[in-house]
Amino acid sequence: MRFRANIRDDSTFAKLTGSLLLLSKVVWIRLDNDQVRFTVIPERGSQVWAVLSIDSIFHDYVIQSATANNTINLQVPLAPLNRALRCAFSAFSTFSAYTASLRLTKKDNVPLLSLTINLDTLPSFRPPTVSLESDHQPSEPGQDTGGGNDDSVSFADGPAEGPILQSNARETTITQSVPVTVLAPASVANIHEPRCREPDVHILLPPLLQLKAISERFTRLALPTAKGNANVSSDATSSTRLIISASPHGELKLGVQTSALKIESKWSNLTNPELDPEMVDGGEE
């Protein structure tokens, strides 16, 4: 089993893992020849099934395994991965010449996802101490802690060294290693993305910063209503609803409703795009 790639867009990668961290402590990452899939399935709340093309975040991508399409399934703790990626993004903001790479390694028979950052530095540069610890214990999805097949016990890249920091007059290398679990194909074979019915409306959203600001304001209004009154029952708290609706005439509504209030924002003159039938599953000309 082998995986190695240079990171093309550490900013998007860091933002994605930061968003997933709000929903769960671990993520299931599925790597293959064609794409990278990030899946979060918390016990409660929203699921995430995000699919990215290889070229969107990686280049010089190498993957090899004994499974079909060279598929590798990893369960990764999000907190240390996000910290490592933010470190890479910080390096990008500070240094004009740097590279960041990600590879699957093994140390003391423990699989590791190692992120290595190479920086061009001056002799007077004193890099900060890098600390990366994880109390992650292998758990769902799949409840598989050993990989479950022969393909999960051999890593071509050799043992990890990190987290380590090496520096000389011209270059500094930072390696951060995140403990991961290699999931056997059988352990995730029955985990499928939920099927949703075909949408009635397609609409282009207003600026996401506007949506974020309004949704946060609605949250602040709804929470005091649900929690501020000691006599509010759990039924009343669970009755809080987020309402989203869109029309084929360029109108979008976002609102929140509780037992005590109802508030709504509306956008008009948005675009209802005409989609290419090939972009929709089962679409026809």
NORVENMO-V575495 format. One record per residue. N is the residue number from 1. RES is the residue in three letters. SS is DSSP state (alpha for helix, beta for strand, coil for the rest). Layout:
BEGIN
n:N res:RES ss:SS
n:N res:RES ss:SS
END
This chain:
BEGIN
n:1 res:MET ss:coil
n:2 res:ARG ss:beta
n:3 res:PHE ss:beta
n:4 res:ARG ss:beta
n:5 res:ALA ss:beta
n:6 res:ASN ss:beta
n:7 res:ILE ss:beta
n:8 res:ARG ss:coil
n:9 res:ASP ss:coil
n:10 res:ASP ss:alpha
n:11 res:SER ss:alpha
n:12 res:THR ss:alpha
n:13 res:PHE ss:alpha
n:14 res:ALA ss:alpha
n:15 res:LYS ss:alpha
n:16 res:LEU ss:alpha
n:17 res:THR ss:alpha
n:18 res:GLY ss:alpha
n:19 res:SER ss:alpha
n:20 res:LEU ss:alpha
n:21 res:LEU ss:alpha
n:22 res:LEU ss:coil
n:23 res:LEU ss:coil
n:24 res:SER ss:coil
n:25 res:LYS ss:coil
n:26 res:VAL ss:beta
n:27 res:VAL ss:beta
n:28 res:TRP ss:beta
n:29 res:ILE ss:beta
n:30 res:ARG ss:beta
n:31 res:LEU ss:beta
n:32 res:ASP ss:coil
n:33 res:ASN ss:coil
n:34 res:ASP ss:coil
n:35 res:GLN ss:beta
n:36 res:VAL ss:beta
n:37 res:ARG ss:beta
n:38 res:PHE ss:beta
n:39 res:THR ss:beta
n:40 res:VAL ss:beta
n:41 res:ILE ss:coil
n:42 res:PRO ss:coil
n:43 res:GLU ss:coil
n:44 res:ARG ss:coil
n:45 res:GLY ss:coil
n:46 res:SER ss:coil
n:47 res:GLN ss:coil
n:48 res:VAL ss:beta
n:49 res:TRP ss:beta
n:50 res:ALA ss:beta
n:51 res:VAL ss:beta
n:52 res:LEU ss:beta
n:53 res:SER ss:beta
n:54 res:ILE ss:alpha
n:55 res:ASP ss:alpha
n:56 res:SER ss:alpha
n:57 res:ILE ss:alpha
n:58 res:PHE ss:beta
n:59 res:HIS ss:beta
n:60 res:ASP ss:beta
n:61 res:TYR ss:beta
n:62 res:VAL ss:beta
n:63 res:ILE ss:beta
n:64 res:GLN ss:beta
n:65 res:SER ss:coil
n:66 res:ALA ss:coil
n:67 res:THR ss:coil
n:68 res:ALA ss:alpha
n:69 res:ASN ss:alpha
n:70 res:ASN ss:alpha
n:71 res:THR ss:coil
n:72 res:ILE ss:beta
n:73 res:ASN ss:beta
n:74 res:LEU ss:beta
n:75 res:GLN ss:beta
n:76 res:VAL ss:beta
n:77 res:PRO ss:beta
n:78 res:LEU ss:alpha
n:79 res:ALA ss:alpha
n:80 res:PRO ss:alpha
n:81 res:LEU ss:alpha
n:82 res:ASN ss:alpha
n:83 res:ARG ss:alpha
n:84 res:ALA ss:alpha
n:85 res:LEU ss:alpha
n:86 res:ARG ss:alpha
n:87 res:CYS ss:alpha
n:88 res:ALA ss:alpha
n:89 res:PHE ss:alpha
n:90 res:SER ss:alpha
n:91 res:ALA ss:alpha
n:92 res:PHE ss:alpha
n:93 res:SER ss:alpha
n:94 res:THR ss:alpha
n:95 res:PHE ss:coil
n:96 res:SER ss:coil
n:97 res:ALA ss:coil
n:98 res:TYR ss:beta
n:99 res:THR ss:beta
n:100 res:ALA ss:beta
n:101 res:SER ss:beta
n:102 res:LEU ss:beta
n:103 res:ARG ss:beta
n:104 res:LEU ss:beta
n:105 res:THR ss:beta
n:106 res:LYS ss:beta
n:107 res:LYS ss:beta
n:108 res:ASP ss:coil
n:109 res:ASN ss:coil
n:110 res:VAL ss:beta
n:111 res:PRO ss:beta
n:112 res:LEU ss:beta
n:113 res:LEU ss:beta
n:114 res:SER ss:beta
n:115 res:LEU ss:beta
n:116 res:THR ss:beta
n:117 res:ILE ss:beta
n:118 res:ASN ss:beta
n:119 res:LEU ss:beta
n:120 res:ASP ss:beta
n:121 res:THR ss:coil
n:122 res:LEU ss:coil
n:123 res:PRO ss:coil
n:124 res:SER ss:coil
n:125 res:PHE ss:coil
n:126 res:ARG ss:coil
n:127 res:PRO ss:coil
n:128 res:PRO ss:coil
n:129 res:THR ss:coil
n:130 res:VAL ss:coil
n:131 res:SER ss:coil
n:132 res:LEU ss:coil
n:133 res:GLU ss:coil
n:134 res:SER ss:coil
n:135 res:ASP ss:coil
n:136 res:HIS ss:coil
n:137 res:GLN ss:coil
n:138 res:PRO ss:coil
n:139 res:SER ss:coil
n:140 res:GLU ss:coil
n:141 res:PRO ss:coil
n:142 res:GLY ss:coil
n:143 res:GLN ss:coil
n:144 res:ASP ss:coil
n:145 res:THR ss:coil
n:146 res:GLY ss:coil
n:147 res:GLY ss:coil
n:148 res:GLY ss:coil
n:149 res:ASN ss:coil
n:150 res:ASP ss:alpha
n:151 res:ASP ss:alpha
n:152 res:SER ss:alpha
n:153 res:VAL ss:coil
n:154 res:SER ss:coil
n:155 res:PHE ss:coil
n:156 res:ALA ss:coil
n:157 res:ASP ss:coil
n:158 res:GLY ss:coil
n:159 res:PRO ss:coil
n:160 res:ALA ss:coil
n:161 res:GLU ss:coil
n:162 res:GLY ss:coil
n:163 res:PRO ss:coil
n:164 res:ILE ss:beta
n:165 res:LEU ss:beta
n:166 res:GLN ss:beta
n:167 res:SER ss:beta
n:168 res:ASN ss:coil
n:169 res:ALA ss:coil
n:170 res:ARG ss:coil
n:171 res:GLU ss:beta
n:172 res:THR ss:beta
n:173 res:THR ss:beta
n:174 res:ILE ss:beta
n:175 res:THR ss:beta
n:176 res:GLN ss:beta
n:177 res:SER ss:beta
n:178 res:VAL ss:beta
n:179 res:PRO ss:beta
n:180 res:VAL ss:beta
n:181 res:THR ss:beta
n:182 res:VAL ss:beta
n:183 res:LEU ss:beta
n:184 res:ALA ss:coil
n:185 res:PRO ss:alpha
n:186 res:ALA ss:alpha
n:187 res:SER ss:alpha
n:188 res:VAL ss:alpha
n:189 res:ALA ss:coil
n:190 res:ASN ss:coil
n:191 res:ILE ss:coil
n:192 res:HIS ss:coil
n:193 res:GLU ss:coil
n:194 res:PRO ss:coil
n:195 res:ARG ss:coil
n:196 res:CYS ss:coil
n:197 res:ARG ss:coil
n:198 res:GLU ss:coil
n:199 res:PRO ss:coil
n:200 res:ASP ss:coil
n:201 res:VAL ss:coil
n:202 res:HIS ss:coil
n:203 res:ILE ss:coil
n:204 res:LEU ss:coil
n:205 res:LEU ss:coil
n:206 res:PRO ss:coil
n:207 res:PRO ss:coil
n:208 res:LEU ss:alpha
n:209 res:LEU ss:alpha
n:210 res:GLN ss:alpha
n:211 res:LEU ss:alpha
n:212 res:LYS ss:alpha
n:213 res:ALA ss:alpha
n:214 res:ILE ss:alpha
n:215 res:SER ss:alpha
n:216 res:GLU ss:alpha
n:217 res:ARG ss:alpha
n:218 res:PHE ss:alpha
n:219 res:THR ss:alpha
n:220 res:ARG ss:alpha
n:221 res:LEU ss:alpha
n:222 res:ALA ss:alpha
n:223 res:LEU ss:alpha
n:224 res:PRO ss:alpha
n:225 res:THR ss:alpha
n:226 res:ALA ss:alpha
n:227 res:LYS ss:alpha
n:228 res:GLY ss:coil
n:229 res:ASN ss:coil
n:230 res:ALA ss:coil
n:231 res:ASN ss:coil
n:232 res:VAL ss:coil
n:233 res:SER ss:coil
n:234 res:SER ss:alpha
n:235 res:ASP ss:alpha
n:236 res:ALA ss:alpha
n:237 res:THR ss:alpha
n:238 res:SER ss:alpha
n:239 res:SER ss:coil
n:240 res:THR ss:coil
n:241 res:ARG ss:beta
n:242 res:LEU ss:beta
n:243 res:ILE ss:beta
n:244 res:ILE ss:beta
n:245 res:SER ss:beta
n:246 res:ALA ss:beta
n:247 res:SER ss:coil
n:248 res:PRO ss:coil
n:249 res:HIS ss:coil
n:250 res:GLY ss:coil
n:251 res:GLU ss:coil
n:252 res:LEU ss:beta
n:253 res:LYS ss:beta
n:254 res:LEU ss:beta
n:255 res:GLY ss:beta
n:256 res:VAL ss:beta
n:257 res:GLN ss:beta
n:258 res:THR ss:coil
n:259 res:SER ss:coil
n:260 res:ALA ss:coil
n:261 res:LEU ss:coil
n:262 res:LYS ss:beta
n:263 res:ILE ss:beta
n:264 res:GLU ss:beta
n:265 res:SER ss:beta
n:266 res:LYS ss:beta
n:267 res:TRP ss:beta
n:268 res:SER ss:coil
n:269 res:ASN ss:coil
n:270 res:LEU ss:coil
n:271 res:THR ss:coil
n:272 res:ASN ss:coil
n:273 res:PRO ss:coil
n:274 res:GLU ss:coil
n:275 res:LEU ss:coil
n:276 res:ASP ss:coil
n:277 res:PRO ss:alpha
n:278 res:GLU ss:alpha
n:279 res:MET ss:alpha
n:280 res:VAL ss:coil
n:281 res:ASP ss:coil
n:282 res:GLY ss:coil
n:283 res:GLY ss:coil
n:284 res:GLU ss:coil
n:285 res:GLU ss:coil
END
